Amino acid sequence: MAQSSEAAGGLVSVPALLHRNATEFANKSAYREKEFGIWQTWSWSEAEKEVEALALGMINLGVNEGDFIAVIGRNRPYFYWTMIAAQSVGAIPVPLYNDSAAEEMAYVLDHCGARFAVVEDQEQVDKVIEIQERLHQFEHMIYLDPRGLRKYDHHKLHEFSHVQKQGRAARDEWIEDLKARRAKLDYDSICVMLYTSGTTGRPKGVVLSNRNIIETAKASSEFDHLTAGEEVLAYLPMAWVGDFIFSLGQALWTGFCVNCPESPETMMTDLREIGPSYYFAPPRVFENQLTSVMIRMEDASPFKKKLFDRAMAHAHKVGPQLLDGKPVGAMDRLKYKFYDLAIYGPLKNTLGLSRVRVGYTAGEAIGPEIFEFYRSLGINLKQLYGQTEAGVFITQQPDGEVRNDTVGVPSPGVEVRIGDNGEVYYRSPGTFVEYYKNPESTADTKDAEGWVATGDAGFFEPDTGHLRIIDRAKDVGKMADGSMFAPKYVENKLKFYPSILEVVLFGNGREKCVAFINIDMNAVGSWAERNNVAYSSYQELAGHPKVLAEIQRHVEEVNRSVAEDEMLSGCQIHRFLVLHKELDADDGEMTRTRKVRRRIIEEKYADLIDALYSDADTVSTKTEVTYEDGRKGYISATLSLRNAAVVPVQTKQVAAE
């Protein structure tokens, strides 16, 4: 431990990092939040005072060392302070997804045995009250927004500002206790517990220590030369490890400013106002941004559309080379500069990405066409590969070595190896401590030497040393003829099209592949308005003949592209259907981080899969859905089953002849 402590400058806990920042960067902006249209700002010294008042209030309320404190709400400075305050008193913060149903919250709160919860508003208070009788260890709830809560029983329900006020009033009484608790914290103290998304079963509580978070934050910050001058937008779920590292770990290590948007609805506006220099988004966000651009261009005049297409063709030709500092002809440079003034610059400004110096995407593989679109604009977008169990970072792409088909080289301090079965393994200072109350899963995932099985299949390119991820190891299979089945590869190609939101491919052990497709309601709805296509619901639009024909055209274009890849040419889509509803986390079809739960979908829609493998032209189905208020219902539909043209693939023997 001593060696690592020295590497981190002797800073062995998150509260210690906050104190360092409050001393060295006292008056520098640490947190901003937009409220009622106005940005509120707190300096590092002010943030430390807010955290101390809350920590004293927690001790006054009876928080003990080792207690678990649930944190439920959208990204707000108060919740980042809550997590630091919890750590300061020796407790363990457990952030939850604020859009989780009460039933999902019940599992996590019961599993970790949370005695306290800090929540945002009446909605979250009501969710916890709904399940409170099942949580025998639960005692107190602290809420941030008092609206609608005046008539509630406040014996064990406390306003955030009141807890801080009581903490300040009792400072003389509890300050020595707080100092003693902070002094006990070391590199092996638990920093946070984050629950996995649960793609295959119940979420698991991933225990991460101060060592895991601080060493990872230090190494990744140095890798990309992050400084105290960076600006980030904190908008991703706080329960996700990526937000914890970017908005808490790296922010505290470097001292940069964390900006919280006013609401999910104003996120894009707030993004443009902040203009972050360091930006992270999962592929879904980049896909949605690109979709909005394409929708706007469809509505543009023929001249503007032609100019845009010409500019983007040139951007794809030379943009990535310019970004990587590679030689480009003078005429091409001049042309790119002109288009940058006329097209690329305004477009980046519209997207809020004008000032991005380092951008990352991860969580799922991003479509290569989408990735290249942003890089061609001059946005330094890179891919990283990581997991909750790694404290995020396993591999990163160095500047000048960015490609759309790899996830880079091992991050500093991380060792990566490929198992005999093609599975990726790693070990690093960021490797998690354990799965809480689950020694069997811990032993299955992490061996005695610290090597962690990722569950992903991949390989290192011998000439570059870059890692390529094929797919989830459990999802990679073989077709009936022995050729490889890797669904993500095809799904990501289809999701490049603005009209396609989600794809689920089937074919493991089968003679051919079939697919479920979700349309993007915004993109297809915009198309319908331009073409005077009337519709009254998602279901009606998804089943419209013109929409189906357009989706079929995209499927067949992807088939032609897939056919060019010798290894994966067997994954062409022979038949598909457009689902009558969006895949939804509330229906258990996706995780809260928007990852598809393949096994659940296979079971739930077995009748539709069977129909795709039959000769039928249509199939009738009835599906249970969950409404926003939690009620259950059913929707019925008759879906069209479409055949897609595939490219005949020659066998290797024929090709050799």
C-alpha positions in Angstrom: 0.0 0.0 0.0 2.8 2.4 0.8 4.1 2.4 -2.7 0.8 3.3 -4.2 0.2 5.9 -1.6 3.4 7.6 -2.6 2.4 7.4 -6.3 -0.7 9.3 -5.5 1.2 12.0 -3.6 0.2 10.6 -0.2 -3.5 11.4 -0.9 -5.2 8.2 0.2 -8.9 9.2 0.3 -11.5 11.2 -1.6 -12.0 13.6 1.4 -8.2 14.2 1.4 -8.3 15.2 -2.2 -11.1 17.6 -1.5 -9.1 19.2 1.3 -6.1 19.5 -1.0 -8.2 21.2 -3.7 -9.8 23.6 -1.1 -6.3 24.6 -0.1 -4.5 24.8 -3.5 -7.5 25.8 -5.7 -9.5 27.6 -3.0 -11.3 30.2 -5.2 -11.3 28.2 -8.4 -14.8 27.1 -9.7 -15.4 23.5 -8.6 -19.1 22.9 -9.3 -21.8 24.7 -11.3 -25.4 24.0 -11.6 -28.0 25.6 -13.7 -31.2 26.4 -11.8 -34.1 28.5 -13.0 -32.0 29.4 -16.1 -29.1 30.8 -14.1 -25.7 29.1 -13.5 -24.8 28.8 -9.7 -21.1 28.4 -8.9 -19.3 27.0 -5.9 -15.5 27.2 -5.4 -13.4 24.4 -4.0 -13.3 26.1 -0.6 -17.0 26.6 -0.6 -17.6 23.0 -1.6 -15.5 21.8 1.3 -17.6 23.8 3.7 -20.8 22.4 2.2 -19.4 18.8 2.6 -18.3 19.4 6.1 -21.7 20.8 7.2 -23.4 17.8 5.7 -20.9 15.3 7.2 -21.5 16.8 10.7 -25.2 16.7 10.1 -24.9 13.0 9.2 -23.1 12.2 12.4 -25.7 14.2 14.3 -28.4 12.1 12.6 -26.7 8.9 13.7 -24.7 7.7 10.7 -22.1 5.2 11.8 -18.9 4.1 10.2 -19.6 1.3 7.8 -23.2 2.3 7.1 -24.5 2.3 3.5 -26.1 5.5 2.3 -28.2 5.4 -0.9 -28.0 8.4 -3.2 -30.9 8.8 -5.6 -31.3 11.7 -8.0 -30.1 13.4 -11.1 -26.7 15.0 -11.4 -26.5 17.8 -8.9 -23.5 19.2 -6.9 -25.4 18.3 -3.7 -25.3 14.6 -4.5 -21.5 14.7 -5.3 -21.1 16.4 -1.9 -23.3 13.7 -0.3 -21.0 11.0 -1.6 -17.9 12.8 -0.3 -19.6 13.6 3.0 -20.6 9.9 3.4 -17.0 8.9 2.9 -15.8 11.5 5.3 -17.8 9.9 8.2 -16.7 6.4 7.2 -19.9 5.5 5.5 -20.3 4.0 2.0 -22.3 5.8 -0.7 -24.4 3.7 -3.0 -25.7 5.7 -5.9 -28.9 4.4 -7.6 -30.4 5.1 -11.0 -33.0 7.8 -10.4 -35.4 6.4 -13.1 -35.4 2.9 -11.4 -38.8 1.5 -10.5 -39.5 1.1 -6.7 -39.1 -2.7 -7.1 -35.5 -2.3 -8.5 -34.7 0.1 -5.7 -36.0 -2.3 -3.2 -33.5 -5.0 -4.2 -30.5 -2.7 -4.0 -31.5 -1.0 -0.7 -32.2 -4.4 0.9 -29.1 -6.1 -0.5 -26.7 -3.4 0.8 -28.7 -2.9 4.0 -28.9 0.9 3.6 -29.9 2.7 6.8 -30.1 6.1 5.1 -31.0 7.5 1.7 -30.4 11.0 0.2 -32.9 11.6 -2.5 -33.9 14.5 -4.8 -37.6 15.1 -4.6 -41.1 13.9 -3.8 -41.0 11.3 -6.6 -38.0 9.6 -5.1 -39.4 9.9 -1.5 -42.6 8.2 -2.6 -40.7 5.3 -4.2 -38.7 4.7 -1.0 -41.8 5.0 1.2 -43.6 2.5 -1.1 -41.0 -0.2 -0.3 -40.0 1.0 3.2 -41.8 -1.8 5.0 -39.6 -4.4 3.3 -36.4 -2.6 4.4 -36.2 -3.5 8.0 -32.8 -1.8 8.5 -33.9 1.5 6.9 -34.1 4.5 9.2 -33.8 8.0 7.7 -34.3 9.8 4.4 -32.9 13.2 3.4 -34.5 15.1 0.6 -33.2 18.0 -1.5 -36.4 19.5 -3.0 -39.1 20.2 -0.4 -41.9 20.8 -2.9 -44.9 18.6 -2.2 -43.5 17.2 1.1 -44.8 19.7 3.7 -47.6 17.4 5.0 -45.4 14.2 5.1 -44.4 12.7 8.5 -41.0 14.3 9.2 -39.9 12.3 12.1 -37.5 10.3 9.9 -37.7 12.6 6.8 -35.3 15.5 6.8 -34.6 18.4 4.4 -31.0 18.5 3.1 -30.5 22.1 4.0 -31.8 21.5 7.6 -29.4 18.6 8.1 -26.5 20.9 7.0 -27.9 23.6 9.3 -28.0 21.2 12.2 -24.4 20.1 11.4 -23.1 23.7 11.5 -24.9 24.3 14.8 -23.4 21.1 16.3 -19.9 21.7 14.9 -18.2 22.1 18.2 -19.9 18.9 19.4 -19.0 16.7 16.5 -15.9 18.2 14.7 -13.4 16.1 16.6 -15.4 12.9 15.8 -15.4 13.9 12.1 -11.7 14.5 12.1 -11.1 11.2 13.8 -13.2 9.4 11.2 -11.4 11.1 8.3 -8.0 10.2 9.8 -9.0 6.5 9.8 -9.5 6.5 6.0 -6.7 4.9 4.0 -6.1 3.5 0.5 -8.0 0.3 1.4 -11.1 1.9 2.8 -14.2 1.4 0.7 -14.8 4.5 -1.5 -18.1 3.5 -3.2 -20.3 0.6 -4.0 -21.8 0.6 -7.5 -24.3 -1.9 -8.8 -23.8 -3.6 -12.2 -26.4 -3.1 -14.9 -27.6 -6.8 -14.5 -27.8 -7.8 -18.2 -28.0 -11.5 -17.3 -29.5 -11.5 -13.7 -29.6 -9.6 -10.5 -27.3 -6.6 -10.3 -24.1 -7.2 -8.2 -22.7 -4.7 -5.8 -19.2 -3.8 -6.9 -17.0 -2.7 -4.0 -14.4 -0.1 -5.0 -11.7 1.2 -2.6 -10.0 4.5 -2.5 -7.0 2.8 -4.1 -9.2 1.7 -7.0 -10.6 5.2 -7.6 -7.6 7.4 -6.9 -5.0 5.3 -8.8 -7.4 5.0 -11.8 -8.2 8.7 -11.8 -4.5 9.6 -11.5 -3.4 7.3 -14.4 -6.2 8.2 -16.7 -5.8 12.0 -16.1 -2.1 11.8 -16.9 -2.7 9.7 -20.0 -4.8 12.5 -21.5 -2.9 15.4 -19.9 -6.0 16.6 -18.0 -5.6 19.7 -15.9 -7.5 21.9 -13.5 -8.6 24.0 -16.4 -10.9 21.4 -17.9 -14.7 21.8 -18.0 -17.0 18.7 -17.9 -20.7 18.3 -18.1 -22.1 15.8 -15.5 -25.2 14.4 -17.1 -24.8 10.6 -17.1 -26.4 8.5 -14.3 -24.5 8.9 -11.0 -25.0 5.1 -10.5 -22.8 4.4 -13.5 -19.1 4.0 -12.9 -18.2 6.3 -15.8 -19.8 9.3 -14.1 -18.2 8.5 -10.8 -14.7 8.4 -12.3 -15.2 11.5 -14.6 -17.3 13.7 -12.3 -15.8 12.7 -8.9 -12.6 10.8 -9.2 -10.8 12.7 -12.0 -12.5 16.0 -11.0 -11.0 15.7 -7.5 -7.6 14.5 -8.7 -7.1 17.3 -11.2 -9.3 20.0 -9.7 -11.4 20.6 -12.8 -14.9 22.0 -12.8 -18.0 19.8 -12.8 -21.1 21.4 -14.5 -24.6 20.0 -13.8 -27.4 20.7 -16.3 -30.7 22.1 -15.2 -32.6 19.0 -16.4 -32.4 16.2 -19.0 -34.6 18.3 -21.3 -32.2 21.3 -21.2 -29.0 19.1 -21.4 -28.2 20.0 -25.0 -28.7 23.7 -24.4 -26.6 23.6 -21.3 -23.9 21.6 -23.2 -23.6 24.4 -25.7 -23.4 27.0 -23.0 -20.7 25.2 -21.1 -18.7 24.0 -24.1 -16.8 21.3 -22.3 -13.2 20.6 -23.0 -13.4 17.0 -21.7 -16.5 15.1 -22.8 -17.7 11.6 -22.4 -20.9 10.1 -23.9 -22.0 6.5 -24.6 -22.7 5.6 -28.3 -26.4 6.2 -27.8 -25.8 10.0 -27.1 -23.6 10.4 -30.2 -26.1 8.4 -32.3 -29.0 10.7 -31.1 -26.9 13.8 -31.9 -26.1 12.6 -35.3 -29.8 11.7 -35.9 -30.8 15.3 -35.0 -28.2 16.6 -37.5 -29.5 14.4 -40.2 -33.1 15.3 -39.5 -32.3 19.0 -39.8 -30.4 18.4 -43.1 -33.4 16.6 -44.5 -35.4 19.7 -43.9 -32.8 22.0 -45.4 -33.0 23.5 -48.9 -31.5 21.5 -51.8 -28.5 23.9 -52.0 -27.7 23.6 -48.3 -28.1 19.9 -48.4 -25.7 19.6 -51.4 -23.2 21.9 -49.7 -23.4 19.9 -46.5 -22.9 16.6 -48.4 -19.9 17.9 -50.3 -18.4 19.3 -47.1 -18.8 16.1 -45.2 -17.3 14.1 -48.1 -14.2 16.3 -47.8 -14.2 16.0 -44.0 -14.2 12.2 -44.2 -11.3 12.4 -46.7 -8.9 14.5 -44.7 -10.4 15.3 -41.3 -9.0 12.4 -39.3 -5.6 12.8 -40.9 -5.5 16.5 -39.8 -6.6 15.5 -36.4 -3.8 13.0 -36.0 -1.2 15.4 -37.4 -0.6 13.4 -40.5 0.5 15.1 -43.8 -2.3 16.6 -45.9 -1.9 18.6 -49.1 -2.0 22.3 -49.0 -5.1 22.5 -51.2 -7.0 20.0 -49.1 -6.0 21.9 -45.9 -7.3 25.2 -47.4 -10.5 23.5 -48.5 -11.0 22.0 -45.1 -10.4 25.4 -43.4 -13.1 27.0 -45.6 -15.6 24.3 -44.8 -14.6 24.5 -41.1 -15.7 28.2 -41.2 -18.8 27.5 -43.1 -20.0 24.1 -42.0 -17.9 22.2 -39.4 -17.5 25.0 -36.9 -21.2 26.0 -36.8 -22.2 22.3 -36.6 -19.8 21.6 -33.7 -21.1 24.7 -32.0 -24.7 23.5 -32.4 -23.7 20.1 -30.9 -21.9 21.8 -28.0 -18.6 20.2 -28.9 -16.6 23.2 -30.2 -14.1 23.2 -27.3 -13.7 19.5 -26.8 -10.0 18.7 -26.5 -10.5 15.1 -25.4 -13.7 13.1 -26.0 -14.5 9.5 -25.2 -17.1 7.0 -25.9 -17.6 3.6 -24.3 -20.2 1.3 -22.7 -21.0 -0.4 -26.0 -19.2 -0.5 -29.4 -20.0 2.6 -31.5 -20.7 2.2 -35.2 -17.6 3.0 -37.2 -19.5 5.4 -39.5 -20.8 7.3 -36.5 -17.3 7.4 -34.9 -15.7 8.7 -38.1 -18.4 11.3 -38.6 -17.3 13.1 -35.4 -13.6 12.7 -35.9 -13.9 14.1 -39.5 -15.3 17.3 -37.9 -12.0 17.7 -36.0 -13.5 16.4 -32.7 -10.8 14.3 -30.9 -13.2 11.5 -30.1 -11.6 8.3 -28.8 -12.7 4.9 -27.6 -12.0 3.3 -24.3 -12.8 -0.1 -23.0 -13.7 -0.6 -19.4 -15.9 -2.1 -16.7 -17.4 -1.2 -13.4 -15.1 -3.8 -11.9 -12.0 -2.0 -13.3 -12.9 1.4 -12.1 -13.7 2.1 -15.8 -10.3 2.0 -17.6 -8.9 -1.2 -19.2 -7.7 0.2 -22.5 -7.5 3.7 -24.1 -6.6 5.1 -27.4 -3.5 7.3 -27.4 -3.6 10.5 -29.5 -2.5 9.8 -33.1 -3.4 6.1 -32.8 -7.2 6.4 -32.9 -9.1 3.9 -35.0 -12.8 2.9 -35.2 -12.1 -0.9 -35.0 -10.0 -1.1 -31.9 -10.3 0.1 -28.3 -6.6 1.1 -28.0 -3.8 -0.2 -25.8 -3.8 -1.1 -22.1 -4.3 1.9 -19.8 -1.3 2.9 -17.6 -0.8 0.4 -14.9 -3.2 -2.2 -16.5 -2.1 -5.6 -17.6 -4.3 -7.3 -20.3 -4.1 -10.9 -21.6 -6.2 -13.1 -23.9 -7.4 -16.5 -22.5 -7.2 -19.7 -24.5 -10.9 -19.3 -25.3 -10.4 -15.7 -26.6 -11.8 -14.1 -23.5 -10.1 -10.8 -22.3 -8.6 -10.7 -18.8 -7.0 -7.8 -17.0 -5.6 -6.8 -13.6 -4.7 -3.3 -12.4 -4.8 -1.0 -9.3 -8.4 -0.3 -10.3 -9.5 -3.9 -9.9 -12.5 -4.1 -7.6 -12.3 -5.5 -4.1 -15.2 -7.9 -4.3 -18.9 -8.4 -5.1 -20.7 -7.5 -1.9 -22.2 -10.5 -0.2 -21.3 -12.7 -3.2 -18.0 -14.6 -2.7 -18.9 -17.1 -5.3 -19.3 -14.5 -8.1 -16.2 -12.8 -6.8 -14.2 -16.0 -7.1 -15.6 -16.8 -10.6 -14.7 -13.3 -11.9 -11.3 -12.5 -10.1 -8.7 -15.2 -9.5 -6.2 -15.4 -6.7 -3.6 -13.5 -8.7 -6.0 -10.6 -9.3 -6.9 -11.4 -13.0 -10.4 -10.4 -13.8 -12.5 -12.2 -16.5 -14.3 -9.5 -18.6 -16.8 -11.8 -20.3 -15.7 -10.2 -23.6 -14.1 -11.9 -26.6 -11.2 -10.1 -28.3 -7.6 -10.2 -29.6 -4.5 -8.0 -29.8 -3.4 -7.0 -33.3 0.2 -8.3 -33.6 1.4 -5.2 -35.5 -0.1 -2.4 -33.5 -0.7 -3.9 -30.0 -4.2 -2.5 -30.1 -7.1 -4.6 -28.6 -10.1 -5.5 -30.7 -13.3 -6.5 -29.0 -15.4 -8.9 -31.1 -18.5 -9.1 -28.8 -19.6 -10.3 -25.4 -18.1 -13.8 -25.1 -21.4 -15.3 -24.2 -23.0 -13.7 -27.2 -20.4 -14.8 -29.7 -21.3 -18.1 -31.2 -21.4 -20.1 -34.4 -23.9 -20.4 -37.2 -25.0 -23.9 -38.2 -22.3 -24.0 -40.9 -19.6 -23.2 -38.3 -19.1 -19.6 -39.3 -18.8 -16.9 -36.6 -21.9 -15.3 -35.1 -21.2 -11.9 -33.6 -24.4 -9.9 -33.3 -23.0 -6.5 -32.1 -21.0 -6.1 -35.3 -24.1 -6.1 -37.5 -26.3 -4.3 -35.0 -24.0 -1.3 -34.8 -23.8 -1.0 -38.5 -27.6 -0.8 -38.7 -27.8 1.8 -35.9 -25.8 4.2 -38.0 -29.0 5.0 -39.9 -30.9 7.8 -38.1 -34.2 5.9 -38.6 -33.0 2.9 -36.6 -32.8 3.1 -32.8 -32.1 -0.4 -31.7 -31.4 -3.8 -33.3 -31.3 -7.4 -31.8 -29.8 -10.1 -34.0 -30.5 -13.8 -33.6 -28.8 -16.7 -35.4 -26.6 -18.6 -33.0 -26.7 -22.3 -34.0 -29.1 -21.4 -36.9 -28.7 -21.6 -40.6 -29.4 -17.9 -41.1 -29.7 -14.6 -39.1 -32.9 -12.7 -38.3 -33.5 -9.5 -36.5 -35.8 -7.3 -34.4 -35.6 -3.6 -35.2 -36.8 -0.5 -33.3 -37.4 2.6 -35.3 -36.2 6.0 -33.9 -39.5 7.9 -33.3 -37.9 11.3 -33.7 -36.2 10.6 -37.0 -39.0 8.6 -38.6 -41.7 11.0 -37.2 -39.9 13.9 -38.9 -39.7 11.9 -42.1 -43.5 11.2 -41.9 -44.3 14.9 -41.4 -42.2 15.8 -44.5 -43.9 13.1 -46.6 -47.5 13.8 -45.3 -47.7 10.3 -43.8 -50.4 10.3 -41.1 -50.0 8.2 -37.9 -51.4 8.2 -34.4 -48.9 6.0 -32.5 -45.5 4.4 -32.5 -47.1 1.1 -33.4 -48.9 2.5 -36.5 -45.7 4.3 -37.7 -43.5 1.3 -37.2 -45.9 -0.9 -39.3 -46.3 1.6 -42.2 -45.4 0.1 -45.6 -43.2 3.0 -46.5 -41.3 2.8 -43.2 -40.8 -1.0 -43.6 -39.5 -0.5 -47.2 -37.0 2.1 -45.9 -35.8 -0.2 -43.1 -35.5 -3.0 -45.6 -33.3 -0.8 -47.8 -31.0 -0.2 -44.9 -30.8 -3.9 -43.9 -29.8 -4.8 -47.5 -27.1 -2.1 -47.6 -25.7 -3.5 -44.3 -25.8 -7.0 -45.7 -23.7 -5.9 -48.6 -21.2 -4.4 -46.2 -21.2 -7.4 -43.9 -20.6 -9.7 -46.9 -17.2 -8.0 -47.4 -16.0 -9.3 -44.1 -14.8 -12.8 -44.6 -15.0 -13.7 -40.9 -18.5 -12.4 -40.3 -20.2 -12.7 -43.7 -22.5 -15.4 -42.4 -24.2 -12.8 -40.2 -26.2 -11.2 -43.0 -29.9 -10.6 -42.1 -32.2 -12.9 -44.1 -35.5 -11.8 -42.4 -36.5 -9.1 -40.0 -39.5 -7.4 -38.3 -40.0 -3.9 -36.9 -41.2 -4.3 -33.3 -44.5 -2.7 -32.3 -43.0 -1.1 -29.2 -39.7 0.3 -28.1 -37.5 -2.0 -26.0 -37.8 -0.5 -22.5 -35.9 -0.8 -19.2 -39.2 -0.6 -17.4 -40.3 -3.8 -19.2 -37.0 -5.6 -18.3 -35.9 -5.6 -21.9 -32.9 -3.3 -21.4 -30.7 -2.3 -18.5 -30.8 1.3 -17.1 -27.7 1.9 -19.1 -29.6 0.9 -22.3 -27.9 -2.4 -22.8 -30.1 -5.1 -24.4 -31.0 -8.1 -22.2 -30.8 -10.7 -25.0 -31.9 -13.7 -23.0 -35.0 -12.0 -21.7 -35.9 -10.8 -25.2 -35.4 -14.3 -26.6 -37.8 -15.7 -24.0 -40.3 -12.9 -24.1 -40.6 -12.8 -27.9 -40.0 -16.4 -28.7 -43.2 -16.5 -30.8 -41.8 -13.7 -33.0 -38.5 -15.4 -33.4 -40.2 -18.6 -34.4 -42.3 -16.7 -36.9 -39.2 -15.2 -38.5 -37.7 -18.7 -39.0 -41.0 -19.8 -40.6 -42.4 -19.0 -44.0 -45.1 -16.8 -42.6 -45.6 -13.2 -43.9 -47.2 -11.9 -40.7 -47.5 -12.8 -37.1 -50.0 -11.7 -34.4 -48.7 -11.1 -30.9 -49.8 -9.7 -27.5 -47.2 -8.0 -25.2 -47.3 -6.9 -21.6 -46.0 -3.3 -21.1 -45.4 -1.1 -18.1 -46.8 2.5 -18.2 -45.1 5.5 -16.7 -47.2 5.3 -13.5 -46.2 1.6 -13.0 -49.4 0.1 -14.1 -49.3 -3.0 -16.4 -51.2 -3.5 -19.6 -51.1 -5.3 -22.9 -50.8 -4.2 -26.5 -51.7 -6.4 -29.5 -50.3 -6.1 -33.0 -50.0 -7.9 -36.3 -46.4 -7.5 -37.6 -45.1 -7.8 -41.1 -42.2 -10.2 -41.6 -39.9 -9.0 -44.3 -37.3 -10.9 -46.4 -34.0 -9.1 -47.1 -31.7 -9.7 -50.0 -28.4 -11.3 -49.0 -25.1 -11.5 -50.9 -24.0 -15.0 -51.7 -20.7 -15.7 -50.0 -18.2 -18.0 -51.7 -16.6 -20.6 -49.5 -12.8 -20.3 -49.0 -12.2 -23.3 -51.2 -14.1 -21.8 -54.1 -12.4 -18.5 -53.6 -9.0 -20.2 -53.7 -9.8 -21.9 -56.9 
